[in-house]
Amino acid sequence: MTGAVRPAWQRHAQPITGASSDYDALLGGIGNARFVLIGEASHGTHEFYRERARLTRHLIEHHGFQAVAVEADWPDAYRVNRFVRGLGDDQTAQEALGDFQRFPKWMWRNADTQAFVAWLRDHNERHPQDGAGFYGLDLYSLHRSMNAVVDYLEGVDPDAARRARERYACFEMFGPDPQLYGYATERGVTEPCEEQAWQQLTELQRREAELTRGDLLAGDEHFHAEQNARLALNAETYYRSMFRGRDESWNLRDTHMADTLAALDEHLSARGEPARIVIWAHNSHLGDARASAMGWERGELNLGQLTRERWPDQTFIIGQTTAGGTVFASDDWDAPGRIKQVRPPLPGSLEEELHAAGQDAFWLDMHDPEVQAALGEGHLQRFIGVIYRPDTERWSHYVHTRPAAMYDAVLHFDMTTALSPLDATPGDDGGELPETYPTGE
């Protein structure tokens, strides 16, 4: 960064001090946006989770946001949704997070998420007419989602439950590991189960009015089942695509997340005013892929890009970055997580530029002309998922980006700390194979 640019950071960096007024101007910039996407540069940093929750609480309390949609599997998150709405059997936030057992458990079973879920339950109890839900956008839970569809139908139409079992029995010969299913079908060993999964989804969609009869709670449970059926269909395609290459599976995954967001928006908006939703996911999913090498070199799209394309004037994207400190991450997939030291940022990276501002924590408006001039050209940007490999950091964790086009605002915390997991074990994926990219974003 040249000396001529350096004063722009000092003029436009808005300090984050913990005061209630920290984000007043940022919230003003969000305005009437209905979709606020709040990213993170790692899945294991306390400050990212804390500030994301802090912003979300304000959006729910003061701006009428009705939902938090996160980078998590639909059935796991829906157990949390029931809890925050005063439904289900869970008595505490920690219990409600109990279905997050797939590696990495700490991504959602951590102290910061637990505190937010407890707050959301309390908020909904105090404001029953203005409550907010908690939903998942991801697509790894193939078998759990199929089971959820059958469980729902058992309660409303046993004959329909029998038909669902017969359709989903197509997957049984592969056991609980969908990777085996994907391998066998892609190699032509057996026929795929796509048609059966499609039939189940279309039957649920066709019979919605019949099964719910206009009851609001019944409508929510039917929507839950329908989303699980959609997930089963898309997961079937995803696990087959894994053997064709990362780009295709990545695009299928993020397209599923965007379609799930659209379905959630339609479901919530049907009750009256257009829904307003906060989305939590990694920067790699939320920062517009068209402004990174993900898009211009690898042909990848992501949730941030798709949300902007679908709702161009109603989307606001916030990224979060750090220059150093510690992170909770694993050395390899399904290995125990541990506190790891984050290396100083590489020369010419976005993180080095923000570190040069000389402030502990601040945010930047990426619409500001001087900020755009400073960050409009390409920079390396660091992405740490659930795996952190410092020894190969340049190739494992850095991507060329144009930050001022990726985000509408960026929160920077110069030195960060690892989050606190609720469990000593990393988690067992139970055969539901997660994202194949080594950094686990």
C-alpha positions as CSV (number, residue, x, y, z in Angstrom):
1,M,0.0,0.0,0.0
2,T,1.4,3.4,-1.0
3,G,1.8,6.3,1.4
4,A,-0.9,8.2,-0.6
5,V,-3.5,5.6,0.1
6,R,-2.7,5.1,3.8
7,P,-4.5,8.2,5.1
8,A,-7.7,7.0,3.4
9,W,-7.8,4.1,5.9
10,Q,-7.4,6.4,8.8
11,R,-10.2,8.6,7.7
12,H,-12.7,5.9,6.8
13,A,-12.0,3.1,9.3
14,Q,-14.9,3.2,11.8
15,P,-13.8,1.9,15.2
16,I,-15.5,-1.1,16.8
17,T,-15.3,-0.6,20.5
18,G,-18.2,-2.5,21.9
19,A,-20.3,0.6,22.2
20,S,-24.0,0.4,21.2
21,S,-23.3,3.0,18.5
22,D,-20.5,1.1,16.8
23,Y,-22.6,0.0,13.8
24,D,-25.1,2.9,13.6
25,A,-23.8,4.0,10.2
26,L,-23.4,0.4,9.0
27,L,-27.0,-0.3,9.9
28,G,-28.1,2.9,8.1
29,G,-26.3,1.6,5.0
30,I,-28.2,-1.7,5.2
31,G,-31.4,0.4,4.9
32,N,-34.3,-1.6,3.6
33,A,-32.2,-4.6,2.4
34,R,-34.1,-7.8,3.0
35,F,-31.1,-10.2,2.9
36,V,-28.1,-9.3,5.1
37,L,-25.2,-11.8,4.6
38,I,-22.6,-11.8,7.3
39,G,-19.5,-13.8,6.5
40,E,-16.4,-15.0,8.4
41,A,-12.8,-15.6,7.4
42,S,-12.7,-18.8,9.4
43,H,-15.0,-21.2,11.1
44,G,-13.2,-21.1,14.4
45,T,-12.8,-17.4,15.4
46,H,-14.6,-16.1,18.5
47,E,-14.8,-12.4,17.3
48,F,-16.5,-13.4,14.1
49,Y,-19.2,-15.3,15.8
50,R,-19.6,-12.7,18.5
51,E,-20.0,-9.7,16.2
52,R,-22.1,-11.5,13.7
53,A,-24.5,-12.4,16.6
54,R,-24.3,-8.8,17.9
55,L,-25.4,-7.4,14.5
56,T,-28.1,-10.0,14.1
57,R,-29.6,-9.2,17.5
58,H,-29.9,-5.6,16.4
59,L,-31.5,-6.5,13.1
60,I,-34.0,-8.7,14.8
61,E,-34.9,-6.3,17.6
62,H,-34.9,-3.0,15.7
63,H,-35.4,-3.9,12.0
64,G,-37.9,-6.7,11.9
65,F,-35.7,-9.5,10.7
66,Q,-37.6,-12.8,10.9
67,A,-35.0,-15.5,10.4
68,V,-31.4,-16.5,10.7
69,A,-30.3,-18.9,7.9
70,V,-26.9,-20.6,8.5
71,E,-24.4,-22.7,6.7
72,A,-25.7,-25.9,8.4
73,D,-27.8,-28.9,7.6
74,W,-31.6,-28.2,7.5
75,P,-32.7,-30.9,10.0
76,D,-30.0,-30.0,12.6
77,A,-30.9,-26.4,12.5
78,Y,-34.6,-27.0,12.6
79,R,-34.3,-28.6,16.0
80,V,-32.8,-25.3,17.1
81,N,-35.7,-23.5,15.3
82,R,-38.2,-25.5,17.3
83,F,-36.4,-24.6,20.6
84,V,-36.2,-20.9,19.9
85,R,-40.0,-20.9,19.1
86,G,-40.8,-22.7,22.4
87,L,-41.5,-26.1,20.7
88,G,-39.9,-29.5,21.1
89,D,-38.5,-31.2,24.1
90,D,-35.2,-29.3,24.6
91,Q,-34.9,-27.3,27.8
92,T,-31.6,-25.5,27.0
93,A,-29.8,-24.0,24.1
94,Q,-27.0,-26.6,24.4
95,E,-29.6,-29.4,24.2
96,A,-31.1,-27.8,21.1
97,L,-27.7,-27.9,19.4
98,G,-27.5,-31.6,20.0
99,D,-28.0,-32.7,16.4
100,F,-24.8,-31.0,15.3
101,Q,-22.8,-34.2,15.5
102,R,-21.1,-34.2,12.1
103,F,-17.5,-33.0,11.9
104,P,-16.8,-30.3,12.7
105,K,-19.1,-30.1,15.7
106,W,-17.5,-26.9,17.0
107,M,-18.7,-24.9,13.9
108,W,-22.1,-24.7,15.6
109,R,-21.6,-26.4,19.0
110,N,-19.6,-23.5,20.5
111,A,-20.1,-21.0,23.3
112,D,-21.0,-18.1,21.0
113,T,-23.7,-20.0,19.1
114,Q,-25.1,-21.3,22.3
115,A,-25.4,-17.8,23.8
116,F,-27.1,-16.5,20.6
117,V,-29.6,-19.4,20.6
118,A,-30.4,-18.8,24.2
119,W,-30.9,-15.1,23.5
120,L,-33.2,-15.8,20.5
121,R,-35.4,-18.1,22.7
122,D,-35.7,-15.3,25.3
123,H,-36.4,-12.7,22.6
124,N,-39.1,-14.8,21.1
125,E,-40.7,-15.4,24.5
126,R,-40.7,-11.6,25.1
127,H,-41.9,-10.7,21.6
128,P,-44.2,-13.6,20.4
129,Q,-45.6,-11.5,17.6
130,D,-42.1,-10.6,16.3
131,G,-40.2,-13.8,16.8
132,A,-37.4,-15.0,14.6
133,G,-36.5,-18.6,13.4
134,F,-33.3,-20.4,12.9
135,Y,-32.8,-22.4,9.7
136,G,-30.1,-24.4,7.8
137,L,-29.1,-24.0,4.2
138,D,-26.7,-26.8,3.5
139,L,-27.2,-30.2,1.9
140,Y,-25.1,-32.9,3.5
141,S,-27.9,-34.6,5.6
142,L,-29.1,-37.1,3.0
143,H,-30.2,-39.9,5.3
144,R,-31.3,-37.7,8.1
145,S,-33.5,-35.7,5.8
146,M,-35.0,-38.8,4.3
147,N,-35.8,-40.0,7.8
148,A,-37.4,-36.7,8.6
149,V,-39.7,-36.9,5.6
150,V,-40.9,-40.3,6.7
151,D,-41.3,-39.2,10.3
152,Y,-43.5,-36.3,9.2
153,L,-45.7,-38.4,7.0
154,E,-46.1,-41.0,9.7
155,G,-48.0,-38.4,11.7
156,V,-50.2,-37.1,8.9
157,D,-50.6,-39.9,6.4
158,P,-49.2,-43.5,7.1
159,D,-49.9,-44.6,3.5
160,A,-47.8,-41.7,2.2
161,A,-45.1,-42.6,4.7
162,R,-45.1,-46.2,3.3
163,R,-44.6,-44.7,-0.2
164,A,-41.8,-42.6,1.0
165,R,-40.0,-45.6,2.5
166,E,-40.4,-47.5,-0.7
167,R,-38.9,-44.7,-2.7
168,Y,-36.0,-44.0,-0.3
169,A,-35.3,-47.8,-0.1
170,C,-33.4,-47.2,-3.3
171,F,-30.5,-45.8,-1.2
172,E,-30.4,-48.7,1.3
173,M,-28.0,-51.0,-0.5
174,F,-25.2,-48.4,0.0
175,G,-25.6,-48.2,3.8
176,P,-25.1,-44.9,5.6
177,D,-22.3,-43.6,3.4
178,P,-23.6,-41.5,0.5
179,Q,-20.1,-41.4,-1.0
180,L,-20.5,-45.1,-1.9
181,Y,-23.8,-44.3,-3.5
182,G,-22.2,-41.5,-5.5
183,Y,-19.3,-43.6,-6.6
184,A,-21.4,-46.6,-7.6
185,T,-23.9,-44.6,-9.7
186,E,-21.3,-42.4,-11.4
187,R,-19.3,-45.5,-12.4
188,G,-22.5,-47.2,-13.8
189,V,-22.5,-50.0,-11.2
190,T,-26.2,-49.2,-10.4
191,E,-28.9,-46.8,-11.5
192,P,-29.2,-43.5,-9.6
193,C,-32.1,-42.9,-7.2
194,E,-32.8,-39.4,-8.6
195,E,-36.3,-40.3,-10.0
196,Q,-37.5,-41.7,-6.6
197,A,-36.2,-38.6,-4.7
198,W,-38.0,-36.4,-7.3
199,Q,-41.3,-38.3,-6.9
200,Q,-41.2,-37.8,-3.2
201,L,-40.6,-34.1,-3.4
202,T,-43.3,-33.5,-6.0
203,E,-45.9,-35.5,-4.0
204,L,-45.2,-33.4,-0.9
205,Q,-45.5,-30.2,-2.9
206,R,-48.7,-31.4,-4.6
207,R,-50.4,-32.3,-1.3
208,E,-49.4,-29.3,0.8
209,A,-52.9,-27.8,1.0
210,E,-54.5,-31.2,1.7
211,L,-52.1,-32.1,4.5
212,T,-52.0,-28.7,6.2
213,R,-55.6,-27.5,5.8
214,G,-54.5,-23.9,6.4
215,D,-53.1,-24.5,9.9
216,L,-50.1,-22.3,10.5
217,L,-48.2,-24.7,12.7
218,A,-49.0,-27.6,10.3
219,G,-47.8,-25.5,7.5
220,D,-44.4,-25.0,9.2
221,E,-44.0,-28.7,9.7
222,H,-45.0,-29.5,6.1
223,F,-42.5,-26.9,4.9
224,H,-39.9,-28.6,7.1
225,A,-40.7,-32.0,5.4
226,E,-40.7,-30.4,2.0
227,Q,-37.3,-28.9,2.5
228,N,-35.9,-32.2,3.7
229,A,-37.3,-33.8,0.5
230,R,-35.7,-31.1,-1.6
231,L,-32.4,-31.6,0.3
232,A,-32.5,-35.4,-0.4
233,L,-33.0,-34.7,-4.1
234,N,-30.2,-32.2,-4.3
235,A,-27.9,-34.2,-2.0
236,E,-28.4,-37.2,-4.3
237,T,-27.1,-35.1,-7.2
238,Y,-24.3,-33.6,-5.1
239,Y,-22.8,-36.9,-4.0
240,R,-22.7,-38.1,-7.6
241,S,-21.1,-34.8,-8.7
242,M,-18.3,-35.2,-6.2
243,F,-16.6,-37.6,-8.6
244,R,-16.7,-35.1,-11.5
245,G,-14.6,-32.4,-9.8
246,R,-14.7,-29.7,-7.1
247,D,-16.2,-27.0,-9.3
248,E,-19.4,-28.8,-10.1
249,S,-20.0,-30.0,-6.6
250,W,-19.3,-26.5,-5.2
251,N,-21.7,-24.9,-7.6
252,L,-24.4,-27.5,-6.8
253,R,-24.0,-26.9,-3.1
254,D,-24.2,-23.1,-3.3
255,T,-27.1,-23.3,-5.7
256,H,-28.9,-25.5,-3.2
257,M,-28.3,-23.0,-0.5
258,A,-29.6,-20.2,-2.7
259,D,-32.7,-22.2,-3.6
260,T,-33.3,-23.0,0.1
261,L,-33.0,-19.3,0.9
262,A,-35.6,-18.5,-1.8
263,A,-38.0,-21.2,-0.5
264,L,-37.6,-19.9,3.0
265,D,-38.3,-16.3,1.8
266,E,-41.4,-17.4,0.0
267,H,-42.6,-19.4,3.0
268,L,-42.1,-16.5,5.5
269,S,-43.3,-13.8,3.1
270,A,-46.6,-15.7,2.6
271,R,-47.7,-14.5,6.1
272,G,-47.8,-10.9,5.2
273,E,-44.9,-8.5,4.7
274,P,-41.8,-9.5,2.7
275,A,-39.4,-11.5,4.9
276,R,-36.1,-10.1,6.1
277,I,-33.4,-12.8,6.6
278,V,-29.9,-12.7,8.0
279,I,-27.5,-15.3,6.5
280,W,-24.4,-16.7,8.3
281,A,-21.7,-18.5,6.3
282,H,-18.1,-18.4,5.4
283,N,-16.7,-15.5,3.4
284,S,-16.1,-17.9,0.5
285,H,-19.8,-18.6,0.3
286,L,-21.1,-15.0,0.9
287,G,-18.5,-12.8,-0.8
288,D,-19.6,-12.4,-4.4
289,A,-17.7,-15.0,-6.4
290,R,-17.7,-12.8,-9.5
291,A,-15.2,-10.6,-7.7
292,S,-12.7,-13.4,-6.9
293,A,-10.6,-16.0,-8.7
294,M,-13.3,-18.5,-7.6
295,G,-15.4,-17.0,-10.4
296,W,-13.0,-15.7,-13.0
297,E,-10.6,-18.6,-12.9
298,R,-12.4,-21.6,-11.6
299,G,-15.9,-21.0,-12.9
300,E,-17.4,-21.2,-9.4
301,L,-20.5,-19.3,-8.2
302,N,-21.6,-18.9,-4.7
303,L,-24.5,-17.9,-2.4
304,G,-23.5,-14.2,-2.3
305,Q,-23.5,-13.9,-6.1
306,L,-26.8,-15.8,-6.5
307,T,-28.5,-13.7,-3.8
308,R,-27.3,-10.4,-5.4
309,E,-28.4,-11.7,-8.8
310,R,-31.9,-12.7,-7.5
311,W,-32.4,-9.7,-5.3
312,P,-30.0,-7.0,-6.6
313,D,-31.4,-4.1,-4.6
314,Q,-32.2,-6.0,-1.5
315,T,-28.9,-7.7,-0.7
316,F,-26.2,-6.4,1.7
317,I,-23.0,-8.5,2.1
318,I,-20.6,-8.1,5.1
319,G,-17.2,-9.8,5.2
320,Q,-15.0,-10.3,8.3
321,T,-11.2,-10.5,8.3
322,T,-8.3,-10.8,10.7
323,A,-4.5,-10.3,10.5
324,G,-3.5,-12.7,13.2
325,G,-4.1,-14.3,16.6
326,T,-5.5,-17.8,17.2
327,V,-8.1,-20.0,15.5
328,F,-9.8,-23.2,16.5
329,A,-9.2,-25.6,13.5
330,S,-8.1,-29.0,12.6
331,D,-5.0,-30.4,10.8
332,D,-7.0,-32.7,8.6
333,W,-10.6,-33.8,8.0
334,D,-12.3,-35.5,10.9
335,A,-9.2,-34.9,13.1
336,P,-9.5,-33.2,16.5
337,G,-9.7,-29.4,16.5
338,R,-7.1,-27.4,18.5
339,I,-6.1,-23.8,19.0
340,K,-3.7,-22.8,16.2
341,Q,-1.7,-19.7,15.7
342,V,-2.6,-17.7,12.6
343,R,0.4,-16.6,10.6
344,P,1.0,-12.9,9.8
345,P,-0.7,-12.0,6.5
346,L,1.1,-12.3,3.2
347,P,2.5,-9.1,1.5
348,G,0.0,-7.5,-0.7
349,S,-3.0,-9.3,0.9
350,L,-6.2,-7.7,2.0
351,E,-5.3,-8.6,5.6
352,E,-2.0,-6.8,5.3
353,E,-3.7,-3.7,4.0
354,L,-6.2,-3.7,6.8
355,H,-3.5,-4.3,9.4
356,A,-1.7,-1.2,8.2
357,A,-4.7,0.9,9.4
358,G,-3.2,0.5,12.9
359,Q,-6.5,-0.1,14.7
360,D,-7.6,-3.1,16.8
361,A,-11.0,-3.4,15.3
362,F,-12.9,-1.4,12.7
363,W,-15.3,-1.6,9.8
364,L,-15.2,-0.1,6.3
365,D,-17.9,1.0,4.0
366,M,-17.0,-0.6,0.6
367,H,-19.2,1.9,-1.2
368,D,-17.0,4.8,-0.1
369,P,-15.1,6.1,-3.2
370,E,-11.8,6.4,-1.4
371,V,-12.1,2.9,0.0
372,Q,-13.0,1.6,-3.4
373,A,-10.0,3.3,-4.9
374,A,-7.8,1.7,-2.3
375,L,-9.3,-1.8,-2.5
376,G,-10.7,-1.9,-6.0
377,E,-7.7,-3.7,-7.5
378,G,-6.9,-7.3,-6.9
379,H,-5.6,-8.6,-3.5
380,L,-4.8,-11.9,-2.1
381,Q,-7.5,-12.7,0.6
382,R,-7.2,-15.4,3.3
383,F,-9.9,-18.0,3.7
384,I,-9.6,-20.5,6.7
385,G,-12.2,-23.1,6.9
386,V,-12.4,-25.9,9.6
387,I,-8.9,-27.0,8.5
388,Y,-5.9,-24.7,8.8
389,R,-2.6,-25.6,7.2
390,P,-0.1,-22.8,7.8
391,D,2.8,-24.6,6.1
392,T,1.0,-24.5,2.8
393,E,-1.0,-21.3,3.5
394,R,-0.5,-19.5,0.2
395,W,-1.9,-22.4,-1.8
396,S,-4.4,-23.8,0.8
397,H,-5.9,-20.6,2.0
398,Y,-5.4,-17.5,-0.2
399,V,-7.4,-16.5,-3.3
400,H,-7.1,-13.4,-5.5
401,T,-10.1,-11.1,-5.0
402,R,-11.5,-7.6,-5.6
403,P,-12.7,-7.0,-2.0
404,A,-14.6,-3.7,-2.8
405,A,-16.8,-5.7,-5.3
406,M,-17.1,-8.8,-3.1
407,Y,-18.6,-7.0,-0.1
408,D,-20.7,-4.0,0.8
409,A,-18.8,-3.7,4.1
410,V,-15.9,-5.4,5.9
411,L,-15.4,-5.8,9.6
412,H,-11.7,-6.2,10.6
413,F,-10.4,-7.5,13.9
414,D,-6.6,-7.3,13.8
415,M,-5.8,-9.9,16.5
416,T,-8.5,-12.5,17.1
417,T,-9.0,-15.5,19.4
418,A,-10.2,-19.1,19.0
419,L,-13.8,-19.8,19.8
420,S,-14.7,-22.2,22.6
421,P,-16.2,-25.5,21.5
422,L,-18.8,-27.3,23.6
423,D,-17.3,-30.7,23.0
424,A,-13.9,-32.4,23.4
425,T,-14.4,-34.5,20.2
426,P,-14.4,-33.3,16.6
427,G,-17.6,-35.1,15.6
428,D,-18.5,-38.1,13.6
429,D,-19.9,-37.5,10.2
430,G,-22.0,-40.7,10.4
431,G,-21.4,-41.3,6.7
432,E,-22.8,-37.9,5.5
433,L,-19.7,-36.8,3.6
434,P,-19.1,-33.1,4.0
435,E,-17.5,-30.6,1.6
436,T,-14.5,-32.1,-0.2
437,Y,-12.4,-28.9,-0.5
438,P,-9.4,-29.3,1.8
439,T,-9.9,-26.1,3.8
440,G,-13.5,-27.2,4.6
441,E,-15.3,-23.9,3.8
